[in-house]
Amino acid sequence: MKKWMAIMLLIALALFGSVIGFNMFKQKKIAEFMANRPEPEFPVTAMVIKSQDWTPTIEAIGFVEPNQGVTLSTELAGTIDQIAFESGMDVKADRLLISLDSSVEKANLRSSTARLPAARAKFERYKNLYTKNSISRDQLDDAEASYRSLEADIESLKATIARREVRAPFAGVVGLRNVFLGQYMEPGTEIVRLEDISVMRLRFTVPQTDISKISLGQTIKISVDAYPQTEFSGKISAIEPAVNYQSGLIQVQADIPNNGGKLRSGMFARASIVLPTIKDQVVLPQNAITFTLYGENVYVIQEKDGVKRVTQHVIKVGERRGNDAHILSGIKAGDEVVLSGQVRLSNDTKVKVEKNDALAVPAQAPML
């Protein structure tokens, strides 16, 4: 029995020993393979940074307004007897647009005008008689009052007739006519929209932290969705003197020449206030920047003993515009940075620079 137990023990020891030995042999071979395996080399695309000028901007949004704009209406009630304009036409200042029936007022004006010479002659005659003490002072005053009252009546009738005419208060373009010949109008009825669109205005807001960067006469560029390929330029014409204490924003107004007549009031516009150009700045494509919990990073390629390896650099990004980012610190001109292939990279990773224009921004977006 003891002999049988000893044999079984020896067999078990031999079995476990062979398993342990095999595992040790396998680990040794794996270690030898890993030690002799060539270091992995990851393909990337890269660019060498060249310093360039950067023109910073302050971005804002707003709505286009006309230089002057008003919806014309009438002060008095009456029937339209003349319409002197067509929808969409250009009009000059003080041009007659519509007139209401004023035949009664014109008749009264002719009557008062006809009586005026006699009243004036009577007043002059009474003045001469008064100097000769032929009439009393009361008679002279009555004659003068009658004459002056008739003059005032004539001025009142002329003003009433003028108020029954609607004229253009300034030169501009009229919109669509909302009234018709023979229509009876109540006071305040909207007739037509008149706008001076020779110069358009853009009103927008900027943060109070940017007040020191803006000034009167500063250049501003705007774009509208209706003309995506056209850039309009103007100048800052007014800055609100007070900051809104609730939002911390300040209102700014810019004048934009509208020579082509493309801009219309009410358009949504994106504005860029152009600041002074900064020389010799570092500008990178945004796809070169990676984002981690520690901030924004780029991989810089450095060659050591004929081998290219990457080093991770933490950078500080300023303004972004399109696909470009203005780099404030972290890298310098002359550094070679990775543009694509960053997913598998880490510090001291061996890389191979490939030429590939797949990430180049096309001049025109492809049509679907």
C-alpha positions as CSV (number, residue, x, y, z in Angstrom):
1,M,0.0,0.0,0.0
2,K,2.8,2.4,0.9
3,K,4.6,1.5,-2.3
4,W,1.5,2.3,-4.3
5,M,1.1,5.6,-2.6
6,A,4.7,6.5,-3.3
7,I,4.3,5.7,-7.0
8,M,1.2,7.8,-7.3
9,L,2.9,10.7,-5.5
10,L,5.9,10.5,-7.9
11,I,3.5,10.5,-10.9
12,A,1.7,13.6,-9.6
13,L,4.9,15.4,-9.0
14,A,6.1,14.6,-12.4
15,L,2.8,15.8,-14.0
16,F,2.8,19.1,-12.1
17,G,6.5,19.6,-12.7
18,S,6.0,19.1,-16.5
19,V,3.1,21.7,-16.5
20,I,5.1,24.2,-14.6
21,G,8.2,23.6,-16.7
22,F,6.1,24.1,-19.9
23,N,4.7,27.4,-18.7
24,M,8.2,28.6,-17.7
25,F,9.5,27.6,-21.2
26,K,6.5,29.4,-22.8
27,Q,7.1,32.6,-20.8
28,K,10.7,32.6,-21.7
29,K,10.0,32.2,-25.4
30,I,7.4,35.0,-25.3
31,A,9.9,37.3,-23.5
32,E,12.6,36.4,-26.1
33,F,10.1,37.2,-29.0
34,M,9.0,40.5,-27.4
35,A,12.7,41.4,-26.8
36,N,13.6,40.7,-30.4
37,R,10.4,42.2,-32.0
38,P,11.0,45.5,-33.8
39,E,9.5,48.6,-32.2
40,P,6.2,49.5,-33.7
41,E,6.2,52.5,-36.0
42,F,2.9,54.4,-36.5
43,P,2.1,56.4,-39.7
44,V,1.1,60.0,-39.2
45,T,0.8,63.2,-41.3
46,A,2.6,66.3,-40.1
47,M,3.5,69.8,-40.9
48,V,6.3,72.2,-40.0
49,I,5.0,75.3,-38.3
50,K,5.8,78.6,-40.1
51,S,5.2,81.9,-38.4
52,Q,2.5,84.1,-40.1
53,D,0.5,87.2,-39.5
54,W,-2.7,86.9,-37.6
55,T,-5.5,89.4,-37.6
56,P,-7.7,88.9,-34.5
57,T,-11.4,89.7,-34.6
58,I,-14.3,90.0,-32.2
59,E,-17.3,88.0,-33.4
60,A,-20.8,89.2,-32.9
61,I,-24.3,88.8,-34.4
62,G,-27.1,91.3,-35.1
63,F,-29.8,92.4,-37.5
64,V,-29.5,94.8,-40.4
65,E,-31.4,98.1,-40.1
66,P,-31.9,100.9,-42.6
67,N,-30.3,104.3,-42.3
68,Q,-33.8,105.6,-41.9
69,G,-37.1,103.7,-42.1
70,V,-40.7,104.6,-41.4
71,T,-44.2,103.2,-42.2
72,L,-46.2,106.2,-43.5
73,S,-49.7,106.9,-42.5
74,T,-52.2,109.8,-42.4
75,E,-53.1,112.1,-39.6
76,L,-56.7,112.8,-40.9
77,A,-59.6,110.7,-42.1
78,G,-60.7,111.0,-45.7
79,T,-61.0,109.5,-49.2
80,I,-58.0,109.0,-51.3
81,D,-58.3,111.0,-54.6
82,Q,-54.7,110.7,-55.8
83,I,-51.9,108.1,-55.6
84,A,-48.6,109.4,-57.0
85,F,-46.3,106.4,-56.6
86,E,-45.9,102.8,-57.5
87,S,-44.7,99.9,-55.3
88,G,-41.0,99.5,-55.1
89,M,-40.0,102.8,-56.7
90,D,-37.3,105.2,-55.6
91,V,-38.7,108.5,-54.4
92,K,-37.0,111.8,-53.5
93,A,-37.6,113.8,-50.3
94,D,-40.9,115.7,-50.1
95,R,-42.4,113.8,-53.1
96,L,-46.2,113.6,-53.0
97,L,-47.2,110.0,-52.4
98,I,-51.0,110.2,-51.8
99,S,-53.5,113.0,-51.2
100,L,-57.0,112.9,-49.6
101,D,-60.0,114.7,-50.9
102,S,-59.7,118.4,-49.7
103,S,-62.1,120.2,-52.0
104,V,-64.0,121.8,-49.0
105,E,-60.8,123.1,-47.5
106,K,-59.5,124.4,-50.8
107,A,-62.8,126.2,-51.4
108,N,-62.7,127.8,-47.9
109,L,-59.1,128.8,-48.6
110,R,-60.1,130.6,-51.8
111,S,-62.9,132.4,-50.0
112,S,-60.6,133.6,-47.2
113,T,-57.9,134.6,-49.7
114,A,-60.4,136.7,-51.6
115,R,-61.4,138.6,-48.5
116,L,-57.9,139.2,-47.4
117,P,-57.1,142.3,-49.6
118,A,-60.2,144.1,-48.4
119,A,-59.4,143.4,-44.8
120,R,-55.8,144.6,-45.3
121,A,-57.0,147.8,-47.0
122,K,-59.5,148.5,-44.3
123,F,-56.8,148.1,-41.6
124,E,-54.4,150.4,-43.5
125,R,-57.2,153.0,-44.0
126,Y,-58.1,152.9,-40.3
127,K,-54.5,153.4,-39.3
128,N,-54.4,156.6,-41.4
129,L,-57.7,157.8,-39.9
130,Y,-56.5,157.1,-36.4
131,T,-53.4,159.3,-36.9
132,K,-55.8,162.1,-37.7
133,N,-58.0,161.4,-34.7
134,S,-60.9,160.6,-37.0
135,I,-61.7,157.2,-35.4
136,S,-61.2,155.7,-31.9
137,R,-58.6,153.3,-30.9
138,D,-61.2,150.5,-30.5
139,Q,-62.2,150.8,-34.1
140,L,-58.6,150.5,-35.2
141,D,-58.1,147.4,-33.0
142,D,-61.2,145.8,-34.4
143,A,-60.0,146.3,-38.0
144,E,-56.5,144.9,-37.1
145,A,-58.1,141.9,-35.3
146,S,-60.3,141.1,-38.3
147,Y,-57.3,141.3,-40.7
148,R,-55.0,139.2,-38.5
149,S,-57.7,136.6,-37.9
150,L,-58.3,136.2,-41.6
151,E,-54.5,135.7,-42.1
152,A,-54.5,133.1,-39.4
153,D,-57.5,131.3,-41.0
154,I,-55.7,131.2,-44.3
155,E,-52.6,129.7,-42.7
156,S,-54.8,127.1,-40.9
157,L,-56.5,126.1,-44.1
158,K,-53.2,125.7,-45.9
159,A,-51.9,123.5,-43.0
160,T,-55.1,121.4,-43.1
161,I,-54.7,120.9,-46.8
162,A,-51.0,120.0,-46.4
163,R,-51.9,117.4,-43.7
164,R,-54.2,115.8,-46.1
165,E,-51.2,115.1,-48.4
166,V,-48.7,112.4,-47.5
167,R,-45.2,113.2,-48.7
168,A,-41.9,111.3,-48.4
169,P,-40.0,112.7,-45.4
170,F,-36.7,111.6,-46.9
171,A,-35.3,110.0,-50.1
172,G,-35.5,106.2,-50.3
173,V,-37.3,103.2,-51.6
174,V,-41.0,102.6,-51.0
175,G,-42.3,99.1,-50.4
176,L,-45.7,97.5,-51.3
177,R,-48.7,99.9,-51.4
178,N,-51.4,99.0,-48.9
179,V,-54.1,101.4,-50.1
180,F,-56.1,102.0,-53.2
181,L,-57.6,105.0,-55.1
182,G,-61.0,106.0,-53.6
183,Q,-60.4,104.1,-50.4
184,Y,-61.7,105.8,-47.2
185,M,-58.8,106.0,-44.7
186,E,-58.9,106.3,-40.9
187,P,-56.1,108.2,-39.1
188,G,-53.1,105.9,-38.6
189,T,-53.9,103.6,-41.5
190,E,-50.6,102.1,-42.9
191,I,-50.0,103.3,-46.4
192,V,-46.5,102.1,-47.4
193,R,-43.0,101.4,-45.9
194,L,-40.3,103.9,-46.9
195,E,-36.6,103.1,-46.2
196,D,-33.3,104.8,-47.0
197,I,-31.1,101.8,-47.9
198,S,-28.1,103.7,-49.3
199,V,-26.3,103.0,-46.0
200,M,-27.4,100.2,-43.7
201,R,-26.8,99.9,-40.0
202,L,-25.9,96.9,-37.9
203,R,-26.7,97.0,-34.2
204,F,-25.0,94.3,-32.1
205,T,-23.6,93.7,-28.6
206,V,-20.1,92.9,-27.4
207,P,-18.9,91.9,-23.9
208,Q,-17.7,94.7,-21.6
209,T,-14.3,93.0,-21.4
210,D,-13.8,93.9,-25.1
211,I,-14.6,97.6,-24.8
212,S,-10.9,98.6,-24.8
213,K,-10.5,96.8,-28.2
214,I,-13.2,98.8,-30.1
215,S,-13.4,102.4,-31.2
216,L,-15.3,104.7,-33.5
217,G,-14.3,104.3,-37.1
218,Q,-13.0,100.8,-36.6
219,T,-13.4,98.4,-39.6
220,I,-16.1,95.7,-39.4
221,K,-16.9,92.9,-41.8
222,I,-20.3,91.3,-42.0
223,S,-21.8,88.3,-43.8
224,V,-25.4,87.4,-44.4
225,D,-26.9,84.0,-45.3
226,A,-28.5,85.4,-48.5
227,Y,-25.0,86.1,-50.0
228,P,-22.6,83.6,-48.4
229,Q,-19.8,84.4,-50.9
230,T,-20.0,88.2,-50.4
231,E,-18.3,90.1,-47.5
232,F,-19.6,93.5,-46.7
233,S,-17.4,96.1,-45.0
234,G,-18.3,99.1,-42.8
235,K,-17.2,101.2,-39.9
236,I,-18.3,101.5,-36.3
237,S,-20.3,104.7,-36.0
238,A,-21.6,104.7,-32.4
239,I,-21.0,103.0,-29.1
240,E,-23.5,103.0,-26.3
241,P,-22.2,105.0,-23.3
242,A,-23.6,102.6,-20.7
243,V,-23.0,98.9,-20.1
244,N,-26.1,96.8,-19.4
245,Y,-25.5,95.9,-15.7
246,Q,-27.6,92.7,-16.0
247,S,-25.9,91.1,-19.0
248,G,-22.5,92.9,-19.0
249,L,-22.9,93.7,-22.7
250,I,-22.6,97.0,-24.5
251,Q,-24.4,98.0,-27.7
252,V,-22.5,99.0,-30.8
253,Q,-23.7,100.3,-34.1
254,A,-21.9,100.1,-37.5
255,D,-22.6,101.7,-40.8
256,I,-22.3,99.5,-43.9
257,P,-22.5,101.1,-47.4
258,N,-25.1,99.4,-49.5
259,N,-23.9,100.3,-53.0
260,G,-25.2,97.1,-54.6
261,G,-28.5,97.3,-52.8
262,K,-28.1,93.7,-51.6
263,L,-28.6,94.3,-47.9
264,R,-32.2,94.5,-46.7
265,S,-33.4,95.5,-43.3
266,G,-34.2,92.7,-41.0
267,M,-31.5,90.4,-42.3
268,F,-29.6,88.3,-39.8
269,A,-25.9,89.1,-40.0
270,R,-22.6,87.8,-38.5
271,A,-20.1,90.5,-37.8
272,S,-16.3,90.5,-37.2
273,I,-14.7,93.5,-35.7
274,V,-11.2,93.7,-37.2
275,L,-8.4,94.3,-34.6
276,P,-4.8,95.2,-35.4
277,T,-2.7,92.5,-37.1
278,I,-0.2,90.6,-34.9
279,K,3.1,89.7,-36.6
280,D,4.9,86.3,-36.4
281,Q,2.2,84.1,-34.8
282,V,1.8,80.4,-34.6
283,V,-1.4,79.2,-36.4
284,L,-2.4,75.5,-36.6
285,P,-5.2,73.5,-38.3
286,Q,-7.7,72.6,-35.6
287,N,-7.4,68.8,-36.4
288,A,-3.8,68.9,-35.1
289,I,-5.2,69.7,-31.6
290,T,-6.2,66.8,-29.2
291,F,-8.4,67.3,-26.1
292,T,-7.7,65.6,-22.8
293,L,-8.7,66.1,-19.1
294,Y,-5.5,68.1,-18.7
295,G,-6.2,70.6,-21.5
296,E,-5.4,70.9,-25.2
297,N,-2.3,69.1,-26.6
298,V,-0.3,68.6,-29.8
299,Y,2.3,66.0,-30.6
300,V,5.6,67.4,-31.7
301,I,7.9,65.2,-33.8
302,Q,11.6,65.2,-32.9
303,E,14.3,63.1,-34.5
304,K,16.7,61.2,-32.2
305,D,19.5,59.0,-33.6
306,G,17.8,59.0,-37.0
307,V,14.4,57.9,-35.5
308,K,11.4,60.1,-35.3
309,R,9.5,60.2,-32.1
310,V,6.7,62.3,-30.7
311,T,6.5,64.4,-27.5
312,Q,3.1,65.6,-26.1
313,H,3.0,69.4,-25.6
314,V,0.3,71.2,-23.7
315,I,-0.8,74.4,-25.6
316,K,-2.9,77.4,-25.0
317,V,-5.3,78.3,-27.8
318,G,-6.6,81.8,-28.4
319,E,-9.0,82.6,-31.2
320,R,-10.4,80.0,-33.6
321,R,-11.5,80.9,-37.1
322,G,-12.7,78.3,-39.6
323,N,-10.2,75.5,-39.5
324,D,-7.4,77.6,-38.1
325,A,-6.5,78.1,-34.4
326,H,-4.2,80.8,-33.0
327,I,-1.7,79.3,-30.6
328,L,-0.6,81.5,-27.8
329,S,1.9,79.2,-26.1
330,G,3.3,75.6,-26.0
331,I,4.9,75.4,-29.4
332,K,7.0,77.6,-31.6
333,A,7.8,78.2,-35.3
334,G,9.9,75.5,-36.7
335,D,8.3,72.7,-34.7
336,E,6.9,69.7,-36.7
337,V,3.5,68.7,-35.4
338,V,1.3,65.7,-36.1
339,L,-1.9,66.5,-38.1
340,S,-3.5,63.1,-38.1
341,G,-3.0,59.6,-36.5
342,Q,-2.9,60.9,-32.9
343,V,-5.2,58.1,-31.6
344,R,-2.4,55.5,-31.1
345,L,0.3,57.9,-30.0
346,S,1.8,58.6,-26.6
347,N,5.1,60.2,-25.4
348,D,8.2,58.8,-27.1
349,T,6.2,56.8,-29.7
350,K,8.1,56.1,-32.9
351,V,6.3,57.5,-36.0
352,K,6.7,57.6,-39.7
353,V,5.6,60.7,-41.6
354,E,3.3,60.0,-44.6
355,K,2.2,62.4,-47.2
356,N,-1.6,62.6,-47.4
357,D,-4.0,65.5,-48.3
358,A,-7.1,63.8,-47.1
359,L,-7.5,66.3,-44.3
360,A,-7.0,69.3,-46.6
361,V,-9.9,71.7,-46.5
362,P,-11.5,71.9,-50.0
363,A,-12.0,75.3,-51.6
364,Q,-15.7,74.5,-52.0
365,A,-17.9,72.1,-50.0
366,P,-18.9,69.0,-52.0
367,M,-22.5,68.8,-53.2
368,L,-24.6,66.0,-51.8
